[in-house]
């Protein structure tokens, strides 16, 4: 038996682990005790994600749909069909009729090559990653305000934070290893503040839990900022030496009012004040939020950044902004250009000098106009005739969009995946891919750590990595791509993206990868960022005007729907469904609710006479939906929590023309 150090590829934490092999099989997993992020800890997904490679449902041969049925074909035939149909579509309808989407689980190498195929070979900016279905608000705000498109500090620094603020992300369920780091910091004396609509596990351990009404986040943060300014607790030394636009921001904060915010959010004013004083009084405070949360607005993120600047919580140990990537390579996919409006390294497509550099490097012309994002593409916007989906199954995972309808409208669809997914069933060509442990590629974690996922076993006979498939098709379309290894692709990324300049495979193989900026001058990487990377000398405050308060809920529709993730969402994840252990772990609750569920608070259920497991009807102004009630104290009174995997409820209520928050009444459904 042999043990091979590698990186877990399930979530954005990027834990270190050893894969144990015997013959050509992975037979076990052990955590890496010396890994700087996970420090010998793994969640249940890390312990068992290797099982996916052994699934009997894996695809092993290319499939081409002929006369309505998939048939196994050779790689040469599959590649020829794809190259031919892509060229035909471009010639007949133009380059903007094609779109390229990938999963934020794709490696840096395949993400880079896919967007390069779209831009340099096909000639379109219609590229995006799966989380683009929700938003890329976080990147735009961070670049504008602090010039850093990601997390500023290392996860290990949370142990040195005097205060940790967790904004509306259930770390215990979404990023368990990171959630454990926060809890250990709390046990060692860190003050923990949790803000959100749901009483999740971390909230139970918080010193202050602000369980707010949906949509009141900006008002809450404005009130916190006002308290800090009114009491003179802002870090003026930091603000004067490191920031700009403070006076405009401070003037705007005067519009906020503590009592109004408390009333709107539904939390005591004393708790808001206490949270403000803890944040302002801490020598080091960290703010954690999910960069992929669907309902978070740009103003919400702006207020988070403003608060960090106001208290001087950037550039110090244990003080920073953690823009958490929940998928294992959401950060990396963005870094290498899987965005409709930004080239690799976050160069805007509209930036003429920046675009010219890539045109010279790639030998092509790149459109200046941004492409369509994933949400638009999957909503059916644009005249899209061909679509490429790399390890991405929007039919199962793209909430707020009827992906199946958008895919069916295409004349040609390519899917690269391990399994016959919901999206793959609509494809014209399906290309099987290699699995975790069968290829050497890189991923970039939520703390900007570029790490190798090493090959420890051979792939099933005939399979090839997704990046090589993309390169082969580009060659058939006339591009002179001659990459011999994934490391050569990374060398090109390093040449194209300045903050990856030192990230060659030899360097990444040392000391558990490198945190960007990793340059030739600083090959060891940068654990903590303390200055903008975009050429600005100072961080930037941005005023956020007070939003109009939503009208009080009517007696006819007294509940607000909250759409979000559930622990049991994972039963819909394609990887979980093909690991026997994970499938068992994440499907337990669904034994009681086999058709899915929506959650209602204990007090509301008692008042309405609703029992756990009963059928209920959610009635909005224009539509209604039926589901099963799960009664839980985690849900705030006046809200109904709808997990994303309960797609029927979303489609029936959100598809009925509802704008903004959806308000409903709850009725017991007759048996």
N, C-alpha and C positions, 0 to 999 in steps of 0.2 A: 504493500500500500504506500501511496505517496501523498503528500500534502502540498497544495499550491496556493500561494497567497494571491488573492484577487479582490474585487470590489463587488459588493452586492448591488444589483441593478434594479431593485424594485422601487424604492422611493428616492427622494432627493437628498437624504442624509448622506448616502454614500459610505455605508459602514464597511469596515475591512473584515474579511473572513478568509478562511482556508477551505478549499474544496479537497476532500479526500477521494482519491481515485484508486480503483483496482481494475487492471486490464484497461478497457476503454470505457469505463463507466464511472460516474460520480456516485459514491456510495454514502457520503456524509459531509457534514459542514461543522466547522469549529470557528468561533469568533477570534479575531486578532486582538489580543490583549494590549498590544502596543500601538494600535491605530489611534491617531490623535483625536478623531471624532467620536468613534464608538467605544473605544477603550474596553474591549472585551465583552461588549453587549450586543445582542441581536434580538429583533422582534420575531414573532412567529413566521412572518413572511421571509425574513432572511434565513431562518433555519431550514425552510422547505422550498424556496424558490427553485432550487436545482431540480426538483422532481418534474418540472414542466418538460424538460428535455426528454424524459423517458415516457412521455404520454403516448399511448397507442394511437391517438387521434392526429398526430403530427402529419403534415403533408411532406412528402419526400420527392415528388415528381412535379415538374411544371404542368399546369392544366390550361387548356385552351377550349373555350366553349364552341362547339360545332353542332349546328342544328338544335340548339337549345340545351345541349348536354355537355358536361365537362369530359374531356378526353386527355389522358396522359400523353405528353409529347416530349420530344427532345428539347434541351436547352436552346439549341440552334433554331429550332422552329419557333419556340416561344419568343425568343429575342427578335427574330425576323418579323413575326407578326406585330410585336409592339413597335419596333422602329418604323415599320411600314405604315401602320395606322396613325402613329403620331405625326409623321411627315405628311401623310394624306390629309389629316385634320387641319394641320397648320396651313397647307397650301390651299385648301378649300375654304376654310372659315377665318383664317388669320391666327396669329400666335395667341391673341387674347381669348381664344376659344378653348384653351387648355389650362388645366389647373393641377397643382402638385401639393399634396398635403401629407404630412407625416405625423407620427406619434411623438410626443415629447419623451418617449422612451427610446427613440432611435439614437444611435451613437453619434458622436461628433462627425465622424467620417462620412457616414451615409447621409446625415443631414446636410453637410456641406456639399456633397456631390449632387444631391437631389436639387437643391436650390441652384446650383451651378448648371445642371442640366436644363432646368427651366429657363434660366436667364441667358446663358451663353449659347445654348444649342437651339432651344425652342424660341426664345425671345419674349418671355413674359415674366412679369412680377407677381403672377397669381400663385404665390407660395405662402404657406403658413403651417404652423404646427397645430395639433389637436386642441390645445388650450386656447388657441385663438378663437374658438367657437364662443368663448366667454369674453375675454378681453385681454389686451396687452397694456392696460392702463398703467400698470406698475412701472414698466420699462420707460414709458414716455415721461411719467412724473419724476422718476428718479434721475433720469438724464437731465431733465430741465432744472431740477432743484439742487441736486448734489453732484451731478456729473458722473455718477457711478451706477451702472445698470444692474445692480445686484446687491447682495448682502455686504455690509461693510466690515463685519468682524467674523472671527472664527467661533464655531459652536463651543469650543472649550472655554472661551472667555465668559460664558454665562455663569460659570462658577464664581466669577469675580464681580458680578453685577450686584449692586446694592438693591436695585429694584428691577424687576422684569414685568413688563406689560405685555400680555398676550391678547391680541385683537382678533376675536371671532374666528379662531381656528382650533379645532379639537385635536390637539397634538397627540393625545393618548391613542386616538384611533387613526389619524392620518399619518403621523410621523412619530411612532412610539419611542424610538430611541432618543429623539430630541425631546419628547415629552418627559422622558425619564431624567434627562439632564436638567430640565427646569425644576422638576420635583426635588432632585438632590440639592440643587441650589437653594430651594426653599427650606429644606430640612437643615441646611447649614446657615440659615439666617437671612437669606435674601427675601425681601418683601415681594409678594406676588399679587399683581393686579390683573384681573381678567375682565374683559369687556366683550359682550356678545348677547345674542338673543336666546341662547340655549345653555342650560346648566349641565355642562359636560363634566367629565371626571376631573379635569384640571381645575375647573371652577369650584369644585367641592373643597379643594385645598387652598383656595386663594385667601389672602388677607382681606382683599376687597374684591367683591364680585358685583359688577354693574350689569345687571340683566336688563338690557334696554329693549325698547320697542323697535321693530324693524324700520330702517330708514332714518334713524335719529343720530347716527354716528357722528356726522359732521357737526351738528349742534352740540353734542356732548363734548367733543374735542375743542370746539370754540369756547365753551364755558370753562374748560380746564385751562386753556391758554389765557383767558381773561383773568382768572383768579391769580395765575402766576404773575402776570403783568401788573395787575392792580396792587399786589402786595410787594412788588419790587423784587421778586425772586428769580427773575430771568438772569442768565449768565451774560452780563453786559460785556465782560472782557472777551469772551468767545464771539459774541455777536459783532462787536466793533472790529475785531481783528480778522474774523474768518467769514463773515456773512455780508450780504447786501440786501437792500429792499426791506429792511426791518421796519422803518417808520411807516411805510404803506401798510405792512402787515399789522402793526400795532394799532393803527388807526381803524383798520377793518375789524379788529377784535372787539372794539368798543361797541359794536352792534350786538354782540352776544350778551346773554343774560343768564345767570346761574339758575334762577327760579324758573324761568321759561324753559330752559334746557331740561331741568329736572322734571317739570310737568310733562314736556313732550316725550322724554325718554322713559318716563315712568319709574324713575329711581329717586331715592332721597337726595336732596341737595347736599346734605351733610356728607354722604358717601362720595359725591363728585368732588367736593372740597377736600376731603381727606386724600383722595387719589392725587389731586393736583399738588398738595403739599408734599406727599411722599416723592413724587416725580421730581419736583423742584429742589427738594432737600437732599436728594441722593447725589453722591459724588460720581456715581456711574449708574446709568439706567439703560436697559435694552428694550426695544420695542419689536415684537414679533408679529408678523401678519403673513397671510398666504398670498403669494403673487398670482395665484390662479383662482381666487374666490370669485364666483360668477357675479354676485350682486354688488361688489365693491366699486364705488364710483371713483373718478379721478379726484374729486374734491375730498372724499374720505381719505385717500392716500396722501393728498397734499397736507391735510391737517395732521396726519401722523408724522410726516417729515417736518412740518413746522414745529411741532411739539418737541421733537428731538433737537432741532436747532435752538429753540428757545431756552432749553435747559442745558445747552452745550454738550449734548450727548452724542458726539461723533469724534472719532479719532483718538479715543482713549480706551485702555483696557476695560472690557466689560461694559462699554458704552457705545451703542450703535443701533443701526436699523437692520433687522433681519427680514428680508423679503424672501419668504420661504418658498422653495420650489418643491411641490409635493411629488411630481413625477421625477424619475431618476435623471433625466437630462433636459428638463425644461430650460434650465440656465444655459446649457451648452447649445441646444438647438437655436436659441436666440442669438447667442454669441457668434455662431457661424453663419447666420443670415437666413434662417427659416422664418422670415417675416416679410409681409407684402410691401412694406415701405422702407425697409432697411437692408442694406447689403451686409456682408460679414464685417464684424467689428462695429456694428450699429451706424454705418455710414448711410445717411438718408439717400434714397434713390433720386431725390430732387437736388442733391448736392452735386453740382456739375463737376467740380474738380475731383471730388471723391469718386463719382461714377466713372470719370475718365480714367482714373487709375485702374479700376477693375476692367474697364473695356480694353485697356492696353494689356493688362495681365492675361485676360482670357481671350483676346483677339476677337471681339464681338462688339455689337452695339446693344446697350441696355436701356429699356424704356425709362424715362424720367418719372412718369406717373406711377404712383403706387398701384399694386395689384389689389384684387379683391381679397378680403380676409376670409378665414375659415367660416365664420358665421354667415357672411354674405353668400359664400359659395354653396354652403349646405342649406341655405334658405331658398336657393334657386335663383339668386340674382345673377345677372350677366348671362350671356349666351354661351354657356360652357358645353362643349361637345365631347371633350375627353378629360378624364380625371385619373390621376395616379395617387394611390393611397399606400404609403410605406408604413407597414406595421400598425396601421391605424384602422380602427373599426368604428366609424361614426354612427353607424346604424344602432349600435349597442350603447354608445357612450356620449354622443353629442346631444346634450339636452338643449332645449329651446330651438331645435331645428329638426325638420323632417328630412333627415339625411337620406333615407331610403328613396323618397320621391325625387330628390335632387340627383341621386346616382342613377336612378332608372331613366331619367331624362337624357343622360349622356349616351352618345353613340358608341363610345369606347371607354372601358374602365380597366385599369391595371391595379392589382392588389399584390403586395408583398407581405407575407405573413407566415407564421408557424402553423396556423390552423385555418379551417374553413369557417371564417367568421361570418357575421351577419352581412357585412359589406361584401365579402368575397363571393357570396352567393349571387350577387348582381354583377360580378365582374365578367369580363371577356377573357382575361388572362390572369391566372393566379400563379405567382412565383413563390415556392417554399423558401424559407430562410433558415439560417443557422440559429442556434439557441445559446443561452448563457453557458459559458464554459467551452463553446465550440469555435470561438473566434477571438482574436485579439483586437480590441477596439478601445476607444476612450469615452469617458463620460465626465461631465462637469457637475459637481454637486451644488447644493444650495449655499455652501460657504465658498463658492468659486474654486473648489478644489478639482483640478483636472487629474483624473485617475485612469489607470489602465484596468480593463477587465480582461484577464488573460485567458488564453486558450489552454485548457487542461486535458481535453479529450478530442478525438477526431469527430467531425460531423458525420452523420450517416452518409453512405457512399453517394456521390454525385451532387450533394448540396454545396452551395457556395454562399458566402456572406452577401448581404443586401448591397453593400457598397460596391462590390465587384459586379453584381448584376447591373447596377446603374451605369457603371463605367463601360461595360460591354455594349449596352444599348446606345450609349452616347457615341461609341466608335462606329456602330452600324449607321448612325445618323450623320456621320462625317466628321465627328470631333476627334482630334488627335490625342486621345487620352490613353496613356500607357502606364498607369499605376500598377506596380508589381506587388504592393503590400499596403496595408492600412497605414503603416508608418510613413509611407511616402505621401499619402493623403494628408496626414497630420503635418508633415513638413510644408505642404502647400498652405494649409491653414495658418501655420506659424508665419509664413511669408506675407499672408494677406491680412492677418489680424494682429496689430501691433502688440496687444497685451497677451498674445499667445506666442510671441516670437521665440521664447526659450523653451517651448513645450514640445520638444522632440521626445520620441519614445525612450531614448536612453536616459534622459533627465527625468521623465515621468516614472521610470522604474525605480527611482531612488526615493526613499523616505515618504512613501504613501502619496505620490503625486505632488503637484505644485498648485498653489493658489495664485490665480492671476491677479494683477499683472505679473506674468512670468516672462521676462525679457532676457536678451543676451547679456545685458548689463546686470540684471538681477535674476539669474537663473533659479535661485532658491524660492522665488515666489514672494507673495506679500500677504501675510496672515491678517493684517489690519490695514484698512484704507483710511487716510486722514485728510485727503485733499481731492478735489475734482479731477477726473481724468480727461475731461473734454476741453482742456485749454483755459478754462475759467480759473481765476485765482481765488474766488470766494464762493461759498454756498449761497443759495438764494431762497429767501422767504417768498411765499406766494400768498397774497390775500385771498381768502375764501369768503365770499359774501354769505350772509345767512340765507338759507333756503326758505321758501314759503312753507309754513307748516301745513301738513295735510289736514283736511277737515276731519273732525272727530268721527269715529266709526258710528254708523247709524245702527239703530236697533234691528233693522232688517238684515244687515251684514256686519255683525259685531266681531268677526274674527279676521285676522290678517294671515295669509298664507306665507310661510317661510320655506323656500326651497333650499335644500342643502344635502350634504353628504351624511350617510349613516354608516355605522360600522358594517352593516349588512349590505351596503352598496357593493362591497367587495365580491359578493356572490355573483355579480354581473361582470366582473373583471375577467377578461379572456384568459389571463395567466392563472388566476385563482381557480377558474373552472377546470383547469387541466393539471392541477396538483391535488392529489387525493386528500392529503392532510389539510391543505388550506381550504379546499372545498367543504370539508367536514366542519372545520372550525368556524367558517363564516356563514354557514347555512343553518346553524342550530336554531336561531330564532325563527327562521322561516318555516320550521316545522309547525309552529303555532300560527303563522300567518303565511300560508303557502302562496296566496295571491298578492303578497305585498301588504303594506299598511301605511297609514298616516298617523301622526302622533298628536294627541290632545292632552293638555295638562290635567292633573288630578282634580283640581278644584273645578275646572270647567266641566269635566266629565261627570263629576258628582252632581253638579247643578243641573245638568241636562239629562241625568239618569242614564248615561251611556256607560256600558260595561266593557271591559277589555275584551277584544275579539269580536265585538258586534259590528255589523255593517252600518255605515253611516253615509249620508249623502252631503256633499259639499255643494252648496248652491251659491253661485255668483250671479251678477246681474244678467249676464248673457248666456250662461251655460251652467251645467252641473256635472258632477262626477261622483261615482260610488267607490268606496274603498272600505277597508277594515280598520277599526280604531285600535290603536295601541295606547293605552293610558299610562302616562309616565310623568313623574315630577320634574323631568329634565326640561319640559317645554313650558315656556312662560304663559301665564294666563292671557287669553285674548289672541293667541296665535295657534295655528295649525301647522305642524312641521311635516313637509312632504319630502321624503328621501328621493334623490334623483332617479333611482332605479324604478320608481313607480311612474313609468312614462305615460300610462294611460291618463292619469290625473293631470299631468302637465299638458298633454296634448289637448285634452278636452277643455281645460280652463284657460291656459295661456294661448291656445289656438283660436279662442273665441273673440279676439280683438281686445283683450284686457291690456291696459297700459299701466305701467308702474306697479305698485303693490296691488295684489289681488285680494279683495275683501269678500268674505263668504259668510253664510250662516250654516249651521250644522243641524241636520235633521237625522233622526233615527230612521233607518231604512226598514220597511216592513219585511218580515221574513218570507 
